[in-house]
Amino acid sequence: MTDTATLAGLDPAILGDLLRVTGSTGFDRWRDQVRRTGGCANPIHLSGWTLTKDKTTGETLHRYSTDTEPDGRLRVACGNRRASRCPACAWTYSADTYHLIRAGLAGDQDKDVPVTVRDYPRVFATLTAPSFGPVHNRPDSGRCRCGVQHPPEDDALGTPLDPTTYDYAAAVLFNNHAGNLWQRFTNRLRREIAARAGLTQRELKETARVSYGKVAEFQKRGAVHFHAVVRLDGPDGADSPPPSWASVQLLSDSIRAAVAHSYTTITVPAAADQPARELRWGTQLDIRPIRAFDAGTDITEQAVASYVAKYATKAAETTGTVDRRVGNREVLVLLDVPDHPRRLIEACFDLDALYPDRRLRAWAHMLGFRGHFSSKSRCYSTTLGALRQIRADYRAAQQREELGLPDPDQDQDPTVLVLTDWQYAGQGHSPGESILAASIARDLQLNRETAREALHDQLVLEGVRS
């Protein structure tokens, strides 16, 4: 489970805890619990019981209690979407996001999205932040403004050429208002589409609808930007085809106009030593048509869904900041936060008293950003909640079959009574358990990758045969 090289480099106390876990009588059951969580790095512990009885006869059909579990606890996945906190749960979140986005592009009857959405106008748009000052980069010319040709992994990339003139306050205020800017953009987009179609706002609602799914990503400079799948539907969403005037070109032109319009601007009032600022989207706007299959320069449904899912589990920690709330400046020194993200966090601290309604201190670890990392419009496709419920129902059905219990959904005259009592009993792993859980997570990931490659090879072979 854990290789010899890893064991050799362990602290004696951690090694002792690892041996304690593997040598315990309940180790096999503990391992089974962790495997069921997907190798969760920070599982939630529950204690309690569940009892299934026949209402008519009073017979006990099944009884489960954590009294017989290792340490008297049942471990369930934490469900954290951040890869930096729990890679296992983040993988599940990423997979769900992939299916959610792809269902809105390719359709999925199991998720109540018709396959006809492939014929609707669809684009992949990236809305970026404006400049807050020149930063180290890798331009097409190859050489940065500083005179150096930076390698791709250079830590200097994204950091200011001159930190003393970089507008850190504007940077965190933009992040803080990014969600509001997105809302203004979507509102204006509908107006722009209506104008190009020669319709009023009311008439547009009766003939077409804008649907989208988006994800936020932090650039190396610490500024948030949005990647969005934008689709034009009929009035009932994905279930109705768009009108004849709807086209990719009209949608693309409307997006450009909405981003540039003065309505899509937020004014932040002056306060103390801070001037009034107008926050708007940056001039770098990328809009690409989405095709069902590879069409040269256009991007495909698979590529878009994979790209969005990739960033759904990442946050500001990709810039060098921390992945949890920061109480004070001293913590930044102890955590050895790099200079650029440290200055952004300190800007949040400084501005918090000037704009108390924006809660900048509470979101300093996110460099001011306080919105949802992934979101969608109501009619884009299925929901994450629905995907989780499908998975929960599938596992519940498996368990009922193993235990020989009736399916309550199929029983027209319910006679089964289920009683439960659960209590929170802690969270996380001991040091030795953490190493074992990480090893289990790696094994599960390897199995998934192997199965995915085998499926891909099979599909390729079937394609050749046909």
Backbone hydrogen bonds, N-H to C=O, Kabsch-Sander energy under -0.5 kcal/mol:
donor,donor_aa,acceptor,acceptor_aa,energy
7,L,3,D,-1.7
8,A,4,T,-2.4
9,G,5,A,-1.2
10,L,7,L,-1.4
15,L,11,D,-2.8
16,G,12,P,-2.3
17,D,13,A,-1.8
18,L,14,I,-2.4
19,L,15,L,-2.4
20,R,16,G,-1.9
21,V,17,D,-2.1
22,T,18,L,-2.4
23,G,19,L,-1.7
24,S,20,R,-0.5
24,S,21,V,-1.1
27,F,24,S,-1.4
30,W,26,G,-2.5
31,R,27,F,-3.0
32,D,28,D,-1.8
33,Q,29,R,-2.4
34,V,30,W,-2.4
35,R,31,R,-2.3
36,R,32,D,-1.9
37,T,33,Q,-1.2
38,G,35,R,-1.4
39,G,34,V,-2.6
40,C,34,V,-0.5
44,I,76,V,-2.7
45,H,426,G,-3.0
46,L,74,L,-2.5
47,S,423,Q,-2.5
49,W,421,D,-2.0
50,T,64,Y,-2.5
51,L,419,L,-3.3
52,T,62,H,-3.2
53,K,51,L,-0.5
53,K,417,L,-3.1
54,D,59,E,-2.9
55,K,53,K,-0.6
55,K,415,T,-4.5
58,G,54,D,-2.4
61,L,52,T,-2.4
61,L,59,E,-0.7
62,H,52,T,-1.8
64,Y,50,T,-2.6
66,T,48,G,-2.4
68,T,65,S,-1.0
69,E,66,T,-1.4
72,G,69,E,-2.6
73,R,70,P,-1.4
74,L,46,L,-2.9
76,V,44,I,-2.5
83,A,313,T,-2.6
85,R,82,R,-1.0
86,C,82,R,-2.5
90,A,86,C,-2.4
91,W,87,P,-1.9
92,T,88,A,-1.5
93,Y,89,C,-2.3
94,S,90,A,-2.9
95,A,91,W,-2.5
96,D,92,T,-2.4
97,T,93,Y,-2.4
98,Y,94,S,-2.4
99,H,95,A,-2.1
100,L,96,D,-2.4
101,I,97,T,-2.8
102,R,98,Y,-2.8
103,A,99,H,-2.2
104,G,100,L,-1.2
105,L,101,I,-0.6
105,L,102,R,-1.0
106,A,102,R,-3.4
107,G,102,R,-0.6
107,G,103,A,-1.2
108,D,113,V,-2.7
111,K,108,D,-1.2
112,D,109,Q,-1.5
113,V,108,D,-2.5
117,V,114,P,-1.5
118,R,115,V,-1.6
119,D,116,T,-2.0
120,Y,117,V,-1.3
123,V,230,V,-2.3
124,F,288,R,-3.1
125,A,123,V,-0.6
125,A,228,A,-2.9
126,T,286,D,-2.6
127,L,226,F,-2.4
128,T,126,T,-0.5
128,T,284,Q,-0.7
132,F,133,G,-0.6
136,H,159,T,-2.6
142,G,139,P,-1.8
144,C,148,V,-2.9
147,G,144,C,-2.2
150,H,148,V,-1.0
154,D,151,P,-1.9
157,L,154,D,-1.4
158,G,136,H,-2.8
159,T,156,A,-2.2
161,L,134,P,-2.3
162,D,134,P,-0.5
165,T,162,D,-1.7
166,Y,162,D,-0.9
167,D,132,F,-2.7
168,Y,166,Y,-1.7
171,A,167,D,-1.8
172,V,168,Y,-2.1
173,L,169,A,-2.0
174,F,170,A,-2.3
175,N,171,A,-2.0
176,N,172,V,-2.3
177,H,173,L,-1.6
178,A,174,F,-0.7
178,A,175,N,-0.9
181,L,177,H,-2.5
182,W,178,A,-2.3
183,Q,179,G,-1.9
184,R,180,N,-2.2
185,F,181,L,-2.3
186,T,182,W,-2.5
187,N,183,Q,-2.0
188,R,184,R,-2.5
189,L,185,F,-2.5
190,R,186,T,-1.5
191,R,187,N,-1.1
192,E,188,R,-2.4
193,I,189,L,-2.4
194,A,190,R,-2.3
195,A,191,R,-2.4
196,R,192,E,-2.0
197,A,193,I,-1.6
198,G,194,A,-0.6
198,G,195,A,-0.8
199,L,194,A,-3.0
204,L,200,T,-2.3
205,K,201,Q,-1.8
206,E,202,R,-1.1
207,T,203,E,-0.7
207,T,204,L,-1.2
208,A,204,L,-3.3
209,R,233,D,-1.6
211,S,209,R,-0.6
211,S,231,R,-2.8
213,G,229,V,-1.7
214,K,375,S,-3.0
215,V,227,H,-2.3
216,A,373,F,-2.6
217,E,225,H,-2.7
219,Q,217,E,-0.5
219,Q,223,A,-2.7
222,G,219,Q,-2.1
225,H,217,E,-2.4
226,F,127,L,-2.1
227,H,215,V,-2.7
228,A,125,A,-3.1
229,V,213,G,-3.1
230,V,123,V,-2.6
230,V,228,A,-0.6
231,R,211,S,-3.3
232,L,121,P,-2.2
233,D,209,R,-3.1
233,D,231,R,-0.6
234,G,237,G,-1.1
234,G,240,S,-2.3
237,G,234,G,-1.8
238,A,379,C,-0.7
239,D,236,D,-0.8
240,S,237,G,-1.8
246,A,243,P,-1.4
251,L,247,S,-2.2
252,S,248,V,-2.7
253,D,249,Q,-2.7
254,S,250,L,-2.1
255,I,251,L,-2.1
256,R,252,S,-2.1
257,A,253,D,-2.2
258,A,254,S,-2.5
259,V,255,I,-2.3
260,A,256,R,-1.7
261,H,257,A,-1.3
264,T,261,H,-1.0
265,T,263,Y,-1.7
266,I,279,L,-2.4
268,V,266,I,-0.6
268,V,277,R,-3.6
271,A,274,Q,-2.1
274,Q,271,A,-3.0
277,R,268,V,-2.5
279,L,266,I,-3.4
279,L,277,R,-0.6
281,W,264,T,-0.5
282,G,128,T,-2.9
285,L,283,T,-1.1
286,D,126,T,-1.7
287,I,285,L,-0.5
288,R,124,F,-1.9
290,I,122,R,-1.9
291,R,289,P,-0.5
291,R,299,I,-2.5
295,A,298,D,-0.7
297,T,295,A,-0.9
298,D,295,A,-0.9
299,I,289,P,-1.3
301,E,291,R,-1.1
304,V,300,T,-2.2
305,A,301,E,-2.6
306,S,302,Q,-2.2
307,Y,303,A,-2.2
308,V,304,V,-2.6
309,A,305,A,-2.3
310,K,306,S,-1.9
311,Y,307,Y,-1.3
312,A,308,V,-0.9
313,T,310,K,-0.6
314,K,311,Y,-1.1
318,T,315,A,-1.6
319,T,316,A,-2.4
320,G,317,E,-1.2
321,T,316,A,-0.9
331,V,328,N,-0.6
332,L,328,N,-0.6
332,L,329,R,-0.7
333,V,329,R,-1.0
334,L,330,E,-1.8
335,L,331,V,-2.4
336,D,333,V,-0.9
337,V,332,L,-2.1
342,R,338,P,-2.1
343,R,339,D,-2.3
344,L,340,H,-1.8
345,I,341,P,-2.4
346,E,342,R,-2.5
347,A,343,R,-1.8
348,C,344,L,-1.5
349,F,345,I,-1.8
350,D,346,E,-2.5
351,L,347,A,-2.2
352,D,348,C,-1.2
353,A,349,F,-0.6
355,Y,351,L,-2.1
358,R,355,Y,-2.0
359,R,356,P,-1.1
363,W,359,R,-1.2
364,A,361,R,-1.5
366,M,363,W,-0.9
367,L,364,A,-2.0
368,G,363,W,-2.7
369,F,366,M,-1.8
370,R,175,N,-0.5
375,S,214,K,-1.8
377,S,212,Y,-2.8
380,Y,377,S,-1.3
387,L,383,T,-2.0
388,R,384,L,-2.4
389,Q,385,G,-2.1
390,I,386,A,-2.2
391,R,387,L,-1.9
392,A,388,R,-2.5
393,D,389,Q,-2.9
394,Y,390,I,-2.1
395,R,391,R,-2.1
396,A,392,A,-2.4
397,A,393,D,-2.4
398,Q,394,Y,-2.0
399,Q,395,R,-2.3
400,R,396,A,-2.5
401,E,397,A,-2.2
402,E,398,Q,-2.2
403,L,399,Q,-2.2
404,G,400,R,-1.1
405,L,400,R,-2.3
410,Q,407,D,-1.2
411,D,407,D,-0.9
412,Q,410,Q,-0.8
417,L,53,K,-3.1
419,L,51,L,-3.0
419,L,417,L,-0.5
421,D,49,W,-2.4
423,Q,47,S,-2.5
425,A,45,H,-3.0
426,G,45,H,-0.6
428,G,43,P,-3.0
434,S,430,S,-2.4
435,I,431,P,-1.3
436,L,432,G,-1.7
437,A,433,E,-3.0
438,A,434,S,-2.2
439,S,435,I,-1.7
440,I,436,L,-2.2
441,A,437,A,-2.5
442,R,438,A,-2.1
443,D,439,S,-2.1
444,L,440,I,-2.4
445,Q,441,A,-2.3
446,L,442,R,-2.4
447,N,443,D,-2.2
448,R,444,L,-2.2
449,E,445,Q,-2.5
450,T,446,L,-2.4
451,A,447,N,-2.4
452,R,448,R,-2.5
453,E,449,E,-2.4
454,A,450,T,-2.2
455,L,451,A,-2.2
456,H,452,R,-2.4
457,D,453,E,-2.5
458,Q,454,A,-2.1
459,L,455,L,-2.4
460,V,456,H,-2.3
461,L,457,D,-2.4
462,E,458,Q,-2.6
463,G,459,L,-2.1
464,V,460,V,-2.1
465,R,461,L,-2.4
466,S,462,E,-2.1
